[in-house]
Amino acid sequence: MSEFKKGDKVTWESHGNTVKGTVEEKITSDTEAAGRTVRASKDDPQYRVVSDKSGNDAVHKPDSLKKKS
C-alpha cells in the first residue's frame, strides 16, 4: 500500500480526467471531509487532497493516488 504525507504532489483520475493536486492530510478515523462522511481507520486510511486547478477538496484511498515525479 502506498504511503503519502502532507505536501506530496499526486495525481488521480476523476471523470475520465487526470487531476493534479497536493496531499493535505492522512485520515485514519471516521470523519467529515470534502462534504461527505469518510470511513477510514489506521489499517484502511484515506487521504484528503486539494486539486491544483480548482482548489476543491477530495478524499481518496491510497491505491487511487499516484505520486508525481
N, C-alpha and C positions, 0 to 999 in steps of 0.2 A: 504494500500500500504506500502511496506517495505521501510525503510529509511536506507541508508548506509552512512558512512563517510570515508574519506581518511584513509587508513591503515587497514580497515576492511578486514579480511580474508573471502573469499567467494568461492563457487563452482558454476559451471554452466555446462549445457550439450552442447557438441559440437560434431557433427557427431557420436552420439551414445556413446561418452565417457564423463566421468565426469572430468572436468578440475578444478584445484585449482588455486587460484590467489588472488590478492590484489586490492582493490578499489583505484584508483588513483585520480579520481575527479568525481563530480556530474556535469552533463551537463544540463543546463537549457535554452539554446537558440540554434538555428540552428548553426552548426559549422562543421569543417572538423576534423575528428578524426579516427584513425585506418584505414586510407586510403580510407575513404568514407565520404559522406555528412551525417551528423546526424541531424535528425529533432527532436528537443526537446523544451520543454517550462517549466516554473515553475510548471505548472499543470500536465505536462507529461514529467518528467525528464528521462534521461538515465545516465548510469554510465560507465566511461572508466575504464577498469580493465586490469591488466597485469598478464599473465599466469606465475605461479611459474616455470613451466617446460621449456617453450620455450622463455619466456621473451617478447612474442608478445602482442601487444595491441589488445583489443576488446572492443566493446561498446554493452551494453545490457540494456534492460528495467529492472526495479527493480523486476518484477514478475518472471524473468528468473534466478535471482540470489538467492542463499541460503547462509545465514551466517553460517560459520563453528563454531562449538562449541569448 
